[in-house]
């Protein structure tokens, strides 16, 4: 190491050139490094979703979920499987062991397993669908609203904007939220069908047969081949109305519009809705490509939105509800401020102790080390995110140690009469082993995080990497640039003793050391007392690995009793929204603390806007609201006010208010699992456990992931009577679904969209429960 320092001083032009090149490349690396809120992280989970329209949760469990679980469990990579069976839907979440890193082959095997299970499922199921992009984070959310515009018009505009977004180089994918599925409804009256001698089953079969997309063959002439294309595809709602039918009772050909009312609308009831500040909206969620730059993405999206605002008429509003690039830029700005603060603090202290020259020499190490670290981060593929920035901030407090020790040793030796060059070489020979050991020891303190074979270790391993890069960079610079600067610029007056430079500090410190050595027993006892006392204070330190996220955001998770329809859930959400608008909303420029804006997802959950949020299956009794506030400090009080209002106004509502957090997702701090084979016993035990938990002081939001029992009406079909009537159980079920809910017969194609055609009875007959008797 001594020869390294000697070469750096003697070949000072080469050294300074190398330092300058590293600094320039460090700036370039900083610009080019991938920037994101969270580090790269493998989400080892996929969802298998299957729709089973009209089936009860118990049937879904037995006929769909169990069969999928049985075959998926054959995969050796499985850690655990979590399944949820709802009315008409099965959601199976497959979690892979954390030891696996190459996920694509595993997801391919999962798809093959699901394909093997598909023939064993009922014919009526839709799916199953494997979603292995479950972990994609949509950090930028754009809201699209329009006063007086229909959902159909908003969707058309959103599709156009999405196509533009996909052309941006930093965009990986985009999804739309809040789009209302369109339907063409054919509403009939049973009395009219009876008059013509038709039935709903015949009407359904005729609609399915009338709409065709089939080739009519080929006509070959002497010189060319001509394709035949028969008509039959519905080109408009008017075509559906003009569908011709044969009426057996009157022996006439009639139009569909003579029997039914054909209209275009949206799915009833809606599956989910999105509102921004109580206004219907469509959201465009944008995800960053792997290894992309979130800052560049933010600039591109803003430019695109500015262009879109000029392209569309007045009344169409584009707003960025959540913008990850702003969050990342703020974290980077905070780091830069911390770095300059460190430089100024070092300059101030060194100015008092050693003088301005020495202070400038020592302080030069900080920006040079940071730039060198950026070069190494690019070489080792470590991006700029909240973990690597945290590591740099941690390292800032330790970077100057090597430079201070090296500079102080050179000053002491020079003050004692040695030449600066000889003092630099002597200090290098004396200190390099101890300083290298010190740097490696500090780095090793973060090594367990890097070696941890867990999701948390994977998420935080940049702490070890970046701290190690920064400390080793500091070590190298301390034995190259610092001795060179001392040799070229340090001015130290020689004296008889080594105490002249800072005798006012060294004197009291030397007396303290002498006293400790003379009173060894008392000193050791004092250190033991301090150590034991510090362990006692550990009890008062909050025990958490990941602190709360300091973003000024909190969320509200609504859950109404099982079986609640979406209309009731929407009324409750709107009631809470009115309270927020009246009592908590403030103008961000006024200086007051409060809510700035919010978005509500009624009947479903939001896109995965941050890494540790896990979207849940859409349910009519659930809603999710995200609120932006003026500051992180005000968030706690605002949450408490909303919780108090909801508890007083809506006692049947379970409302969970949360601030964002770092790290992996945790549903609740404490979880108790109750398992067994007897469902009634499990249900009873779970109820007793919840009651006991609620009696514990400080406990709130006690809940389970099963849900309450819901009502259902069992239609007991008499097979003999049905057979005499020429009907099967399937015919009865389809007749019930057609008359009460509606039955999808075929579809209407409009450009690239397929709109289902739903056959159902008129509203007055659907709402009358007595009609079930007539139907069956």
C-alpha distance (Angstrom), angle and dihedral (degrees) to the residues before:
residue distance angle dihedral
X1 . . .
X2 3.81 . .
X3 3.81 91.0 .
X4 3.82 89.5 49.2
X5 3.82 91.0 56.0
X6 3.80 91.3 43.5
X7 3.81 91.9 52.5
X8 3.81 91.3 47.2
X9 3.82 90.9 54.6
X10 3.79 99.1 41.0
X11 3.81 93.9 43.6
X12 3.77 92.4 44.1
X13 3.81 94.8 150.9
X14 3.80 91.3 56.6
X15 3.81 90.5 44.4
X16 3.80 94.0 51.2
X17 3.81 91.0 45.2
X18 3.78 90.8 51.7
X19 3.81 90.6 47.3
X20 3.80 90.6 49.5
X21 3.81 92.3 49.1
X22 3.81 91.4 48.8
X23 3.81 89.8 49.4
X24 3.82 92.0 50.6
X25 3.79 92.2 45.8
X26 3.81 88.5 46.8
X27 3.78 90.5 57.6
X28 3.81 90.5 47.3
X29 3.81 90.3 48.3
X30 3.78 90.7 50.8
X31 3.79 89.9 54.2
X32 3.81 94.2 45.2
X33 3.80 99.7 41.2
X34 3.82 114.9 110.1
X35 3.79 109.6 -102.5
X36 3.78 123.3 -156.4
X37 3.78 139.4 142.6
X38 3.80 95.4 -113.1
X39 3.80 130.7 30.2
X40 3.77 121.7 -107.7
X41 3.76 107.6 -74.0
X42 3.79 132.7 175.9
X43 3.79 112.9 -128.0
X44 3.80 103.2 -152.2
X45 3.77 96.2 -163.8
X46 3.79 135.7 94.8
X47 3.78 132.1 -179.6
X48 3.78 126.7 -134.5
X49 3.81 109.0 -159.9
X50 3.79 123.5 -170.5
X51 3.79 127.2 -179.8
X52 3.79 119.8 -147.3
X53 3.83 104.6 175.9
X54 3.78 114.8 -142.3
X55 3.81 96.8 1.5
X56 3.80 119.2 130.5
X57 3.79 119.6 -118.3
X58 3.81 90.5 -105.9
X59 3.82 92.1 53.8
X60 3.79 90.3 46.1
X61 3.81 89.4 52.1
X62 3.81 94.8 49.2
X63 3.80 101.1 37.0
X64 3.80 102.0 34.5
X65 3.80 117.1 10.8
X66 3.81 97.7 45.5
X67 3.80 93.1 47.5
X68 3.80 92.1 50.2
X69 3.80 92.8 46.4
X70 3.80 92.7 50.2
X71 3.78 94.4 57.3
X72 3.83 96.5 36.5
X73 3.81 90.4 54.5
X74 3.80 88.6 65.3
X75 3.81 88.8 76.0
X76 3.84 109.7 100.0
X77 3.82 91.7 -149.8
X78 3.82 93.0 65.6
X79 3.79 116.9 118.3
X80 3.79 97.2 179.3
X81 3.79 139.7 -33.3
X82 3.77 124.9 -135.2
X83 3.78 118.5 -167.0
X84 3.78 134.5 -173.8
X85 3.79 123.2 -166.2
X86 3.78 117.7 -162.7
X87 3.75 132.8 169.9
X88 3.79 103.5 -68.8
X89 3.82 96.2 -4.6
X90 3.79 141.5 77.8
X91 3.80 122.0 -164.8
X92 3.81 117.6 -172.8
X93 3.81 116.0 -175.7
X94 3.80 112.7 -158.7
X95 3.81 116.1 -157.1
X96 3.80 120.2 -165.2
X97 3.80 125.9 -149.7
X98 3.79 113.6 -91.9
X99 3.81 92.0 -123.6
X100 3.83 90.7 74.4
X101 3.80 119.4 85.0
X102 3.83 105.5 165.8
X103 3.78 99.7 74.1
X104 3.81 104.4 169.0
X105 3.84 96.6 76.0
X106 3.81 88.1 48.2
X107 3.80 92.4 52.1
X108 3.82 89.7 47.9
X109 3.81 89.5 54.7
X110 3.79 89.9 47.0
X111 3.81 90.2 55.2
X112 3.78 91.1 50.3
X113 3.80 90.5 50.5
X114 3.79 90.9 50.5
X115 3.81 90.7 48.3
X116 3.81 88.7 54.0
X117 3.80 90.6 52.3
X118 3.82 95.3 46.9
X119 3.85 97.0 81.6
X120 3.82 88.9 55.3
X121 3.81 92.0 57.9
X122 3.82 123.9 89.2
X123 3.80 115.2 -84.7
X124 3.79 90.9 -120.6
X125 3.82 95.1 64.8
X126 3.78 121.1 107.6
X127 3.79 111.1 -142.6
X128 2.95 140.6 -43.0
X129 3.80 97.1 -131.5
X130 3.81 122.1 -167.3
X131 3.80 114.3 -148.2
X132 3.80 108.8 -167.2
X133 3.82 92.0 164.1
X134 3.77 88.9 72.6
X135 3.81 91.5 123.9
X136 3.82 98.6 55.0
X137 3.80 110.7 127.0
X138 3.80 119.1 -143.6
X139 3.79 100.8 -158.2
X140 3.80 96.0 170.9
X141 3.80 118.2 59.9
X142 3.80 119.9 -176.2
X143 3.78 120.2 -166.8
X144 3.79 121.2 -147.9
X145 3.80 117.7 -162.7
X146 3.78 133.2 164.2
X147 3.78 129.2 -174.9
X148 3.79 107.3 -129.4
X149 3.80 94.9 5.2
X150 3.81 120.2 124.8
X151 3.79 124.3 -128.3
X152 3.79 88.3 -108.6
X153 3.81 91.8 57.1
X154 3.81 92.4 44.7
X155 3.80 90.1 50.5
X156 3.80 91.7 51.4
X157 3.81 91.2 52.2
X158 3.81 91.5 44.3
X159 3.82 90.2 53.0
X160 3.79 90.3 52.9
X161 3.80 92.6 48.7
X162 3.80 90.9 46.5
X163 3.80 90.3 55.4
X164 3.80 88.5 53.4
X165 3.81 92.0 47.8
X166 3.80 92.1 52.5
X167 3.81 89.1 59.5
X168 3.81 91.4 62.0
X169 3.83 110.3 103.3
X170 3.84 95.3 -133.3
X171 3.83 95.8 50.1
X172 3.81 118.7 100.3
X173 3.81 100.5 179.1
X174 3.77 142.6 -25.9
X175 3.79 131.6 -146.0
X176 3.78 132.6 -166.3
X177 3.80 122.6 -132.6
X178 3.77 127.8 -170.7
X179 3.80 95.4 29.3
X180 3.80 110.0 146.3
X181 3.78 112.8 -135.7
X182 3.80 111.7 -121.4
X183 3.79 125.1 -130.9
X184 3.79 137.2 -177.1
X185 3.80 106.1 -139.1
X186 3.79 123.0 -154.5
X187 3.82 104.0 -163.5
X188 3.80 113.9 -169.2
X189 3.79 136.6 179.7
X190 3.79 117.3 -130.6
X191 3.82 89.4 -141.0
X192 3.81 92.1 59.6
X193 3.77 91.6 47.2
X194 3.79 89.8 51.5
X195 3.82 90.9 51.5
X196 3.80 91.4 58.5
X197 3.80 94.7 39.9
X198 3.83 92.4 -113.7
X199 3.79 131.6 127.9
X200 3.79 134.9 -153.2
X201 3.81 89.7 -107.6
X202 3.81 92.2 55.1
X203 3.79 90.7 45.6
X204 3.80 90.1 52.6
X205 3.81 92.9 49.2
X206 3.80 92.3 47.4
X207 3.83 92.5 52.0
X208 3.78 90.3 50.1
X209 3.81 91.7 50.3
X210 3.81 95.4 44.4
X211 3.77 97.0 57.0
X212 3.80 109.9 69.1
X213 3.78 137.5 159.8
X214 3.80 100.5 -167.8
X215 3.77 133.3 136.7
X216 3.79 117.0 -117.3
X217 3.79 95.4 -145.0
X218 3.79 130.6 -104.4
X219 3.78 132.7 -64.6
X220 3.78 111.9 -149.2
X221 3.81 119.1 -161.0
X222 3.76 130.2 177.1
X223 3.78 93.4 -85.4
X224 3.78 109.0 21.0
X225 3.78 149.5 19.0
X226 3.81 118.6 -118.1
X227 3.79 122.5 -165.1
X228 3.80 120.0 -140.9
X229 3.79 118.2 -139.9
X230 3.82 116.3 -176.1
X231 3.78 119.0 -153.5
X232 3.76 120.5 -114.7
X233 3.78 104.5 109.6
X234 3.79 112.5 114.7
X235 3.80 109.3 -116.3
X236 3.81 97.3 177.7
X237 3.79 143.0 1.8
X238 3.83 86.3 -98.5
X239 3.83 88.8 62.6
X240 3.80 89.7 54.1
X241 3.81 90.8 51.1
X242 3.80 90.4 50.8
X243 3.81 93.5 53.6
X244 3.80 106.3 133.4
X245 3.80 120.5 -131.1
X246 3.78 134.9 -175.6
X247 3.83 115.3 -124.4
X248 3.85 108.3 -151.4
X249 3.81 93.7 -165.4
X250 3.83 95.3 55.8
X251 3.82 96.5 24.4
X252 3.82 89.6 -131.2
X253 3.78 137.5 126.4
X254 3.81 110.5 -119.1
X255 3.77 137.8 175.0
X256 3.81 123.4 -106.1
X257 3.80 89.5 -120.6
X258 3.83 88.0 63.6
X259 3.80 89.7 63.2
X260 3.79 103.8 31.3
X261 3.77 145.3 21.4
X262 3.82 110.3 -112.3
X263 3.79 115.8 -158.5
X264 3.76 138.8 157.9
X265 3.79 119.2 -127.1
X266 3.78 145.7 125.5
X267 3.77 131.1 -67.9
X268 3.80 112.4 -75.4
X269 2.93 120.0 -114.6
X270 3.81 96.2 20.2
X271 3.79 116.7 -119.3
X272 3.79 92.9 -141.7
X273 3.77 142.1 -16.9
X274 3.80 134.6 -153.2
X275 3.78 122.9 -150.4
X276 3.79 129.3 -178.6
X277 3.78 109.9 -157.7
X278 3.85 89.7 -18.8
X279 3.81 91.6 -52.9
X280 3.83 119.4 118.2
X281 3.78 109.2 -108.5
X282 3.77 146.1 173.1
X283 3.80 116.1 -138.7
X284 3.78 127.4 -149.1
X285 3.81 110.5 -153.7
X286 3.81 114.6 -161.0
X287 3.81 125.5 -163.7
X288 3.79 126.9 -159.9
X289 3.79 119.1 -119.3
X290 3.78 117.1 -112.1
X291 3.79 109.4 -82.1
X292 3.80 91.0 9.4
X293 3.79 129.8 143.6
X294 3.80 112.6 -110.3
X295 3.81 91.5 -162.9
X296 3.80 91.7 56.6
X297 3.81 89.8 45.6
X298 3.80 90.2 53.1
X299 3.80 92.2 51.6
X300 3.81 92.5 48.0
X301 3.81 93.5 47.7
X302 3.81 92.5 48.8
X303 3.79 91.3 49.9
X304 3.80 90.6 49.1
X305 3.81 93.2 49.0
X306 3.78 91.0 49.6
X307 3.79 88.5 53.5
X308 3.81 91.6 46.6
X309 3.81 92.1 51.4
X310 3.78 88.7 57.8
X311 3.81 93.2 45.3
X312 3.81 99.9 52.6
X313 3.80 127.2 63.2
X314 3.79 125.9 -97.6
X315 3.78 111.1 -78.1
X316 3.80 96.6 46.7
X317 3.81 107.5 104.6
X318 3.80 126.2 -165.6
X319 3.81 116.0 -165.9
X320 3.78 132.5 169.6
X321 3.76 103.7 -130.3
X322 3.80 94.3 176.5
X323 3.77 122.8 16.8
X324 3.79 117.2 -179.7
X325 3.80 93.7 -170.5
X326 3.81 90.3 65.9
X327 3.80 90.2 51.9
X328 3.80 93.1 49.8
X329 3.80 92.6 45.0
X330 3.81 89.8 52.7
X331 3.81 91.5 51.4
X332 3.80 90.6 49.4
X333 3.81 91.1 48.0
X334 3.81 89.6 50.4
X335 3.80 89.7 52.3
X336 3.82 92.1 50.2
X337 3.81 89.4 50.3
X338 3.82 89.8 50.3
X339 3.79 90.4 50.1
X340 3.81 93.3 52.1
X341 3.80 89.9 45.3
X342 3.80 89.1 53.9
X343 3.79 91.2 50.8
X344 3.80 91.8 49.2
X345 3.80 92.8 46.6
X346 3.80 91.5 50.6
X347 3.80 90.6 47.0
X348 3.80 91.3 49.7
X349 3.80 94.9 48.8
X350 3.78 94.7 43.1
X351 3.79 89.9 46.5
X352 3.80 90.1 57.9
X353 3.80 95.1 42.7
X354 3.81 106.0 32.7
X355 3.79 109.1 3.4
X356 3.78 138.4 -105.7
X357 3.81 97.5 -63.6
X358 3.77 93.8 54.0
X359 3.79 91.0 42.9
X360 3.80 92.0 54.6
X361 3.81 91.5 47.8
X362 3.80 93.8 51.7
X363 3.82 94.5 40.6
X364 3.82 91.2 53.5
X365 3.78 88.5 70.0
X366 3.83 93.9 68.0
X367 3.84 101.8 62.6
X368 3.81 91.1 35.4
X369 3.79 91.7 53.1
X370 3.80 92.5 46.8
X371 3.81 91.6 51.2
X372 3.81 90.9 47.9
X373 3.80 88.9 50.0
X374 3.82 90.1 53.5
X375 3.81 88.9 54.5
X376 3.80 91.0 51.7
X377 3.82 91.6 45.1
X378 3.78 90.2 56.8
X379 3.80 91.5 46.4
X380 3.82 92.5 50.9
X381 3.85 93.9 40.2
X382 3.79 96.9 -114.4
X383 3.80 112.5 149.9
X384 3.78 131.8 -153.4
X385 3.78 109.5 -94.1
X386 3.77 138.4 132.6
X387 3.83 92.7 -78.3
X388 3.81 96.6 49.2
X389 3.81 90.5 43.3
X390 3.80 89.7 51.0
X391 3.81 88.5 51.3
X392 3.82 91.1 51.4
X393 3.80 91.0 49.6
X394 3.81 90.2 49.8
X395 3.81 89.6 49.2
X396 3.81 93.2 49.8
X397 3.80 90.5 74.4
X398 3.81 91.8 53.1
X399 3.79 102.6 38.0
X400 3.80 97.1 84.6
X401 3.81 94.8 50.1
X402 3.80 93.4 86.4
X403 3.81 92.7 45.3
X404 3.82 93.7 47.4
X405 3.81 93.4 48.7
X406 3.80 92.0 46.5
X407 3.81 95.0 45.3
X408 3.81 93.2 44.9
X409 3.80 91.3 50.9
X410 3.82 91.3 51.0
X411 3.82 90.5 48.0
X412 3.81 93.2 49.6
X413 3.82 93.0 48.5
X414 3.81 92.3 44.7
X415 3.81 91.9 48.3
X416 3.78 87.9 52.4
X417 3.82 89.6 57.7
X418 3.80 106.4 -88.9
X419 3.78 122.5 131.2
X420 3.81 115.5 -105.8
X421 3.82 92.1 -117.1
X422 3.80 92.9 50.8
X423 3.82 90.9 43.0
X424 3.80 90.6 53.5
X425 3.82 93.2 50.7
X426 3.79 92.6 43.9
X427 3.81 91.9 48.8
X428 3.79 90.7 49.6
X429 3.79 92.3 51.7
X430 3.78 90.9 47.1
X431 3.80 100.8 43.3
X432 3.80 111.5 28.9
X433 3.81 96.4 86.5
X434 3.79 94.2 46.8
X435 3.83 94.0 44.5
X436 3.81 92.6 46.4
X437 3.79 89.6 49.2
X438 3.79 90.1 48.6
X439 3.82 92.0 50.9
X440 3.79 93.6 47.0
X441 3.80 91.9 46.1
X442 3.80 91.4 52.9
X443 3.79 89.9 46.8
X444 3.82 90.9 49.3
X445 3.81 89.4 58.7
X446 3.82 86.7 71.3
X447 3.81 94.7 42.0
X448 3.85 95.8 93.4
X449 3.81 88.9 60.7
X450 3.79 90.5 54.8
X451 3.80 93.7 45.6
X452 3.81 95.1 47.1
X453 3.81 109.2 116.2
X454 3.78 94.7 -146.5
X455 3.77 141.4 94.2
X456 3.80 90.4 -101.6
X457 3.80 91.0 52.2
X458 3.79 91.0 49.7
X459 3.79 90.9 49.1
X460 3.83 94.7 50.2
X461 3.82 103.5 32.3
X462 3.81 90.5 107.6
X463 3.82 87.1 73.8
X464 3.79 90.8 70.8
X465 3.80 94.8 39.2
X466 3.80 97.3 49.6
X467 3.82 96.6 39.8
X468 3.82 89.2 50.4
X469 3.82 92.1 48.3
X470 3.81 91.6 48.7
X471 3.81 95.6 46.7
X472 3.79 94.8 46.2
X473 3.80 90.3 45.8
X474 3.79 88.1 51.5
X475 3.81 90.1 49.8
X476 3.81 93.6 52.1
X477 3.81 93.3 45.6
X478 3.81 91.0 47.0
X479 3.83 89.3 60.2
X480 3.80 97.3 41.1
X481 3.80 116.2 26.2
X482 3.83 97.2 28.7
X483 3.85 95.6 53.0
X484 3.80 89.3 44.9
X485 3.81 92.8 52.3
X486 3.81 90.8 45.2
X487 3.81 90.1 51.0
X488 3.81 93.0 48.7
X489 3.80 102.9 37.7
X490 3.82 112.2 13.5
X491 3.81 114.3 112.1
X492 3.83 114.0 -169.2
X493 3.80 125.8 170.2
X494 3.77 113.9 -132.8
X495 3.80 118.4 -125.2
X496 3.76 140.6 169.9
X497 3.76 95.0 -102.5
X498 3.74 136.3 34.9
X499 3.79 92.9 -124.9
X500 3.80 101.3 75.8
X501 3.81 96.3 88.9
X502 3.80 98.2 59.3
X503 3.79 108.2 -2.3
X504 3.80 90.7 145.6
X505 3.83 88.3 66.2
X506 3.78 100.4 31.5
X507 3.77 95.7 50.8
X508 3.83 98.8 59.4
X509 3.78 90.7 39.2
X510 3.83 91.9 52.9
X511 3.79 90.9 49.8
X512 3.81 89.7 51.1
X513 3.82 91.7 51.6
X514 3.81 91.8 47.8
X515 3.81 91.1 50.8
X516 3.81 91.3 50.7
X517 3.78 92.0 50.7
X518 3.79 91.9 48.4
X519 3.84 93.4 49.0
X520 3.77 100.6 41.3
X521 3.80 97.7 155.5
X522 3.79 93.9 49.9
X523 3.82 91.4 44.8
X524 3.80 94.6 50.6
X525 3.81 90.8 45.7
X526 3.80 90.0 50.3
X527 3.81 92.0 51.8
X528 3.81 90.7 48.7
X529 3.81 90.6 51.3
X530 3.80 90.6 49.5
X531 3.81 90.8 49.9
X532 3.80 94.5 48.6
X533 3.80 90.6 44.5
X534 3.78 91.1 52.5
X535 3.81 89.8 52.5
X536 3.80 88.8 53.5
X537 3.80 90.5 53.9
X538 3.81 89.7 54.5
X539 3.82 87.9 81.6
X540 3.82 90.2 66.1
X541 3.81 95.2 51.4
X542 3.84 113.7 96.5
X543 3.79 107.6 -109.1
X544 3.78 109.0 -137.3
X545 3.78 132.5 123.5
X546 3.80 96.1 -154.2
X547 3.81 117.7 37.9
X548 3.82 122.5 -142.1
X549 3.77 114.1 -79.3
X550 3.80 110.2 -102.2
X551 3.80 94.0 -144.1
X552 3.84 110.8 123.2
X553 3.80 92.8 -116.1
X554 3.76 135.9 108.9
X555 3.78 131.8 178.2
X556 3.79 136.0 -142.2
X557 3.78 119.6 -149.9
X558 3.82 111.9 -161.9
X559 3.78 122.0 -160.1
X560 3.77 121.5 175.7
X561 3.83 123.1 -170.6
X562 3.81 113.8 -68.1
X563 3.78 112.2 -86.8
X564 3.81 95.0 32.1
X565 3.80 111.1 142.4
X566 3.77 121.3 -124.6
X567 3.80 93.1 -111.3
X568 3.82 90.9 61.9
X569 3.80 91.4 45.4
X570 3.80 89.4 51.2
X571 3.82 91.6 52.4
X572 3.80 91.2 53.2
X573 3.80 92.6 47.3
X574 3.80 91.1 48.9
X575 3.80 89.8 50.5
X576 3.80 90.8 55.3
X577 3.81 90.2 43.7
X578 3.81 91.2 54.5
X579 3.81 89.2 53.1
X580 3.81 90.8 49.7
X581 3.80 92.3 48.4
X582 3.80 93.5 47.1
X583 3.80 101.3 40.0
X584 3.81 109.5 21.0
X585 3.81 111.0 28.8
X586 3.81 114.6 102.2
X587 3.77 137.2 173.0
X588 3.84 105.7 -99.5
X589 3.82 89.5 -140.6
X590 3.81 93.9 54.5
X591 3.79 95.0 76.0
X592 3.80 92.7 -124.2
X593 3.79 123.2 128.0
X594 3.80 118.3 -115.8
X595 3.79 147.8 88.3
X596 3.81 118.8 -36.1
X597 3.80 101.5 -172.0
X598 3.79 141.1 -33.2
X599 3.78 144.1 -161.3
X600 3.81 125.2 -143.5
X601 3.81 125.4 -153.1
X602 3.81 105.7 -161.4
X603 3.78 116.1 -163.7
X604 3.77 93.2 4.2
X605 3.78 146.4 38.1
X606 3.75 133.5 -94.6
X607 3.79 126.8 -102.0
X608 3.79 115.8 -84.7
X609 3.79 94.7 -84.1
X610 3.81 94.4 168.6
X611 3.78 130.9 27.9
X612 3.80 98.1 -111.8
X613 3.81 95.9 49.3
X614 3.79 113.7 97.2
X615 3.83 114.7 -161.7
X616 3.78 115.3 -135.1
X617 3.76 131.6 -147.1
X618 3.80 115.7 -75.8
X619 3.80 111.9 -102.2
X620 3.83 128.8 173.8
X621 3.81 92.4 -129.5
X622 3.80 93.8 55.7
X623 3.79 136.6 76.3
X624 3.78 136.5 173.1
X625 3.81 126.6 -152.9
X626 3.82 127.4 -170.2
X627 3.81 117.1 -162.0
X628 3.81 128.5 -166.3
X629 3.81 113.7 -149.3
X630 3.78 134.9 -167.3
X631 3.82 94.7 -110.7
X632 3.78 142.9 -1.7
X633 3.82 91.0 -118.6
X634 3.81 92.2 60.2
X635 3.80 94.7 48.9
X636 3.81 97.0 85.2
X637 3.82 94.2 54.3
X638 3.80 92.7 45.7
X639 3.80 91.2 51.4
X640 3.81 91.1 50.6
X641 3.82 91.8 51.9
X642 3.81 93.1 51.1
X643 3.81 91.8 46.7
X644 3.81 92.1 49.8
X645 3.81 92.3 49.6
X646 3.81 93.5 47.7
X647 3.82 93.0 47.0
X648 3.81 91.3 52.3
X649 3.81 98.3 40.9
X650 3.82 102.6 34.9
X651 3.81 111.4 30.8
X652 3.82 91.8 169.7
X653 3.81 90.9 58.7
X654 3.78 122.2 93.4
X655 3.79 105.8 -152.5
X656 3.80 122.1 -173.9
X657 3.80 115.1 -167.1
X658 3.80 116.1 -166.0
X659 3.75 140.9 173.3
X660 3.78 117.6 -140.0
X661 3.77 118.2 -93.8
X662 3.77 138.0 -162.0
X663 3.78 127.9 -115.5
X664 3.77 129.5 24.5
X665 3.78 123.2 -11.9
X666 3.81 119.4 -85.8
X667 3.80 116.9 -173.1
X668 3.81 92.9 -162.4
X669 3.83 134.7 -11.5
X670 3.81 91.3 -117.5
X671 3.79 127.0 33.7
X672 3.80 129.3 -178.1
X673 3.79 119.9 -164.9
X674 3.80 120.5 -149.8
X675 3.81 115.0 -171.0
X676 3.77 137.5 170.0
X677 3.79 144.2 117.5
X678 3.80 101.7 -97.3
X679 3.81 107.2 78.9
X680 3.80 95.1 -163.8
X681 3.80 92.2 52.3
X682 3.80 91.8 47.6
X683 3.78 90.2 50.5
X684 3.82 92.0 50.6
X685 3.81 93.8 46.4
X686 3.79 90.7 48.6
X687 3.80 90.9 51.8
X688 3.83 91.7 51.2
X689 3.81 92.5 47.5
X690 3.80 90.9 51.5
X691 3.79 91.8 50.5
X692 3.82 91.7 52.2
X693 3.80 92.1 46.8
X694 3.81 91.3 52.3
X695 3.81 89.5 56.0
X696 3.82 91.5 61.8
X697 3.85 112.1 98.3
X698 3.79 113.5 -112.3
X699 3.81 95.3 20.4
X700 3.80 118.6 124.3
X701 3.79 139.3 161.3
X702 3.79 95.0 36.7
X703 3.80 105.5 -179.7
X704 3.78 143.9 147.0
X705 3.80 133.0 -137.2
X706 3.81 94.3 -127.7
X707 3.79 102.8 71.5
X708 3.76 132.4 -149.2
X709 3.79 125.5 -61.8
X710 3.80 114.1 -92.9
X711 3.78 134.0 -154.3
X712 3.78 125.9 -100.3
X713 3.79 136.5 170.7
X714 3.79 115.9 -130.6
X715 3.81 114.5 -145.1
X716 3.80 106.2 -150.6
X717 3.83 106.0 -153.8
X718 3.77 118.1 -157.2
X719 3.85 102.9 -141.0
X720 3.82 94.1 -160.0
X721 3.78 94.7 52.7
X722 3.79 91.2 43.7
X723 3.79 90.8 51.3
X724 3.83 92.3 50.5
X725 3.80 87.8 52.1
X726 3.79 90.3 52.4
X727 3.80 93.0 -111.0
X728 3.78 135.9 125.0
X729 3.79 128.6 -150.5
X730 3.79 87.9 -102.9
X731 3.81 90.9 55.0
X732 3.81 90.3 52.9
X733 3.81 92.4 48.0
X734 3.81 92.4 49.1
X735 3.80 90.8 46.6
X736 3.81 90.5 52.1
X737 3.79 92.7 47.5
X738 3.81 92.0 46.5
X739 3.80 94.5 49.5
X740 3.81 98.9 40.1
X741 3.80 108.4 28.5
X742 3.77 107.5 5.7
X743 3.80 133.4 -103.9
X744 3.80 125.5 -122.1
X745 3.79 106.0 -127.8
X746 3.78 105.5 171.8
X747 3.77 136.8 -36.3
X748 3.77 141.7 -100.8
X749 3.80 116.1 -134.7
X750 3.79 117.8 -143.9
X751 3.79 111.4 -179.6
X752 3.82 103.8 -58.1
X753 3.81 96.0 -16.1
X754 3.79 128.5 92.1
X755 3.79 113.9 -148.7
X756 3.83 114.4 -168.0
X757 3.80 118.6 -129.0
X758 3.80 109.1 -135.1
X759 3.76 122.0 -158.6
X760 3.82 114.7 -154.8
X761 3.77 142.5 144.4
X762 3.81 120.7 -96.7
X763 3.79 118.8 -80.3
X764 3.80 96.1 -103.8
X765 3.81 90.5 58.0
X766 3.82 94.7 42.9
X767 3.80 93.3 54.8
X768 3.80 94.5 49.1
X769 3.80 108.6 89.8
X770 3.81 90.0 -164.3
X771 3.81 87.4 68.4
X772 3.80 87.7 73.5
X773 3.80 88.3 71.8
X774 3.79 90.6 51.6
X775 3.78 91.9 46.3
X776 3.79 93.9 51.6
